[in-house]
């Protein structure tokens, strides 16, 4: 996140009692984007 945002903070997580621990991820609030979403989307999506 440090390379993609001027500053960021963790605002939550995806932890749910019915999910597996390896699916518990932080939710970031990114300020000052240093990238274009259309360009970086293939790196960010993780569906599989």
C-alpha positions as protocol buffer text, in pm:
chain_id: "A"
residue {
  index: 1
  type: UNK
  ca { x: 0 y: 0 z: 0 }
}
residue {
  index: 2
  type: UNK
  ca { x: 287 y: 239 z: 69 }
}
residue {
  index: 3
  type: UNK
  ca { x: 383 y: 242 z: -299 }
}
residue {
  index: 4
  type: UNK
  ca { x: 25 y: 299 z: -417 }
}
residue {
  index: 5
  type: UNK
  ca { x: -97 y: 571 z: -176 }
}
residue {
  index: 6
  type: UNK
  ca { x: 41 y: 887 z: -20 }
}
residue {
  index: 7
  type: UNK
  ca { x: -104 y: 766 z: 310 }
}
residue {
  index: 8
  type: UNK
  ca { x: -336 y: 487 z: 419 }
}
residue {
  index: 9
  type: UNK
  ca { x: -499 y: 338 z: 724 }
}
residue {
  index: 10
  type: UNK
  ca { x: -665 y: 9 z: 809 }
}
residue {
  index: 11
  type: UNK
  ca { x: -1034 y: 77 z: 864 }
}
residue {
  index: 12
  type: UNK
  ca { x: -1161 y: -277 z: 914 }
}
residue {
  index: 13
  type: UNK
  ca { x: -1121 y: -638 z: 816 }
}
residue {
  index: 14
  type: UNK
  ca { x: -1310 y: -917 z: 644 }
}
residue {
  index: 15
  type: UNK
  ca { x: -1302 y: -1144 z: 948 }
}
residue {
  index: 16
  type: UNK
  ca { x: -1625 y: -1341 z: 977 }
}
residue {
  index: 17
  type: UNK
  ca { x: -1690 y: -1636 z: 1208 }
}
residue {
  index: 18
  type: UNK
  ca { x: -1819 y: -1841 z: 912 }
}
residue {
  index: 19
  type: UNK
  ca { x: -1515 y: -1780 z: 691 }
}
residue {
  index: 20
  type: UNK
  ca { x: -1174 y: -1945 z: 688 }
}
residue {
  index: 21
  type: UNK
  ca { x: -887 y: -1763 z: 864 }
}
residue {
  index: 22
  type: UNK
  ca { x: -694 y: -1736 z: 534 }
}
residue {
  index: 23
  type: UNK
  ca { x: -982 y: -1521 z: 402 }
}
residue {
  index: 24
  type: UNK
  ca { x: -948 y: -1260 z: 680 }
}
residue {
  index: 25
  type: UNK
  ca { x: -793 y: -956 z: 514 }
}
residue {
  index: 26
  type: UNK
  ca { x: -751 y: -591 z: 614 }
}
residue {
  index: 27
  type: UNK
  ca { x: -964 y: -320 z: 449 }
}
residue {
  index: 28
  type: UNK
  ca { x: -755 y: -15 z: 363 }
}
residue {
  index: 29
  type: UNK
  ca { x: -855 y: 349 z: 316 }
}
residue {
  index: 30
  type: UNK
  ca { x: -607 y: 489 z: 65 }
}
residue {
  index: 31
  type: UNK
  ca { x: -550 y: 865 z: 36 }
}
residue {
  index: 32
  type: UNK
  ca { x: -362 y: 1027 z: -250 }
}
residue {
  index: 33
  type: UNK
  ca { x: -368 y: 756 z: -516 }
}
residue {
  index: 34
  type: UNK
  ca { x: -40 y: 720 z: -706 }
}
residue {
  index: 35
  type: UNK
  ca { x: -191 y: 498 z: -976 }
}
residue {
  index: 36
  type: UNK
  ca { x: -464 y: 465 z: -1234 }
}
residue {
  index: 37
  type: UNK
  ca { x: -728 y: 205 z: -1139 }
}
residue {
  index: 38
  type: UNK
  ca { x: -771 y: 86 z: -1498 }
}
residue {
  index: 39
  type: UNK
  ca { x: -399 y: 15 z: -1523 }
}
residue {
  index: 40
  type: UNK
  ca { x: -355 y: -160 z: -1187 }
}
residue {
  index: 41
  type: UNK
  ca { x: -686 y: -353 z: -1167 }
}
residue {
  index: 42
  type: UNK
  ca { x: -542 y: -680 z: -1310 }
}
residue {
  index: 43
  type: UNK
  ca { x: -293 y: -686 z: -1020 }
}
residue {
  index: 44
  type: UNK
  ca { x: -557 y: -610 z: -755 }
}
residue {
  index: 45
  type: UNK
  ca { x: -834 y: -852 z: -845 }
}
residue {
  index: 46
  type: UNK
  ca { x: -801 y: -1190 z: -678 }
}
residue {
  index: 47
  type: UNK
  ca { x: -1087 y: -1422 z: -762 }
}
residue {
  index: 48
  type: UNK
  ca { x: -951 y: -1767 z: -761 }
}
